[in-house]
Amino acid sequence: MSQSPKAFPVSWDQFHRDCKALAWRLADSTPEGGWDAIIAITRGGLVPSGIVARELSIRNIETICIASYHDYKDQGSLHVIKGISEQILADAKNGANVLVVDDLTDTGKTALKVREFLPNSHIATVYSKPQGRPVVDTFVTEVSQDTWIYFPWDMDLAYSEPISGKKDG
């Protein structure tokens, strides 16, 4: 996060609304016969996957664990910690009818890594930045590339300086 002045804090309520909006969009693109499975890209995709799975009545939930933000600031090299289960890979026909969910696509590198395993999967994110946008199939909100999204699980309640920098009182 190279000290971007563009902070986009997201509350739990807002994140839940945005995840439901993602589910509404996905409901319109559900393949005939429904989704065979949902794959959450961990860790960011765990919460939205749970909400989307509930809204779309998907019971088969899997994870792929990919680390890219090693210091919570800058995206580094990708490291696949846990791959997709052999059963889903065998049943998935290159990802057809498999929904992959993450919280954000930044550069698109993580989504491209998932496409190596499941090239025909449908990748959906709650938020997208311009560099990652071409790699995902569905998203809800786009923010500028230099915006840092603060997810609710990354924040505590604390005092916030006014934008003007002037303190009241």
Beta strands, then each sheet from edge to edge (+ up, - down):
strand 1: 6-9
strand 2: 37-42
strand 3: 61-69
strand 4: 75-82
strand 5: 98-105
strand 6: 122-128
strand 7: 138-142
strand 8: 147-150
sheet 1: 1+ 8+
sheet 2: 4+ 3- 2- 5- 6- 7-
end
